[in-house]
Amino acid sequence: MNDSPKAFGIKVRTLGEFVFCQRAGILSSLQETNDTEREYDQPNLDFLPQYSLAVVEEQLAIHLRRLGTRATLAVLLLVVGGVSFWFSWKIAVVAAAVLLFVLSRSFNRELRSVLTLADTRRQALQAEPVEPPSTLSSAVPVNWWSLLKSGFDSIRLQESLRDEETKLSGTPWRVLRKGSLRIPVIKLETANFEAGRFWVYPQHEIRLAAYAHLLATCEGGEVPYAIALFGDSFDGIAIPISAEAMRAIESQLDAAREAIRRHAASLPTDAPENTNVCSGCPFGCPRAVTEAARRDPSKKIHGVPARDGRSYHSECGDLFSWTPPHWLAKKKGLLPPNA
């Protein structure tokens, strides 16, 4: 690596991980394959949440047709079963009952999809046009459909944004465009939306600021605020992009590059001072050590025996030779009693 503090690129998501925890940042920098924000699936459905009214209506029509087909087949099976029972055709009755049971599961899935899509369509149609002011000074709640009703176009970028000067790159989940406004949008896990409260942490704020910087640099637009949506909902929060937040990007990039250099030079990376951040970190989530992993000489496994007699390891544990205090590690007894 070059000695210049801007010698190598860093992705926005990795920058966010460094703000969260240096060890998570290093793991992210080693594993990053793309810089596109993740989608989060809506629970118990076989399709992603739809954030376009046209797509919602298209999907609703498709699932309604499927639901109608399954309802028709169910009626036919009931008729066949009834006739078979009348004539004491036991095999036919059993066959009809089994097919009806299998069909009922598919019917329930389609019914759930139709009800969810219909409710989404209702929300989209009933939304009032509301958008944050361009002079936003504090965080405010927002609704996706209200933003679209305000005249924003939702754009899914096909290419990554990249600032050649800072070597920062990334692709927000969506960009809202309206006139000269360019508003980056990311989605957060559902776990960050509890009891109606918005949980946006420093690692999310730096990502929002970084995307705002990239949009201002690459597209020349105005980015007075950025938006975080929560998991499988259409609600979120708008965060003002201050001059202080933009300045923090440079210092965080320098800190991240220094941490990467230290790790590359086999220098130690300290564990986070507040180990509560490890509780839900996916890098520290323990999983059972497999025989294949044990036999693979290229893998460095930091296995720890659990109460169930099996040995467990994690990505963070393997790289830094420790046992992260993840909630599952505590549950399985991988940590000292008072840890």
Secondary structure, DSSP 4 states (H G I P E B T S, - for coil): --SSTTSS-EEHHHHHHHHH-HHHHHHHHHH----BPPP-PPTT-SSPPP--HHHHHHHHHHHHHHHHHHHHHHHHHHHHHHHHHHTT-HHHHHHHHHHHHHHHHHHHHHHHHHHHHHHHHHHHHH-------TT--S-EEEEHHHHHHTTPEEE--SS-EEETTTTEEEB-SEEEEETTEEEEEEEE-GGGEETTEE---HHHHHHHHHHHHHHHHHH--B-SEEEEEETTSSEEEEEE--HHHHHHHHHHHHHHHHHHHHHHTT---PPPSSGGGGTT-GGG--EEPPHHHHH-TT-----EE-TTS-EEE-HHHHHHTS----HHHHHTT-S-TT-
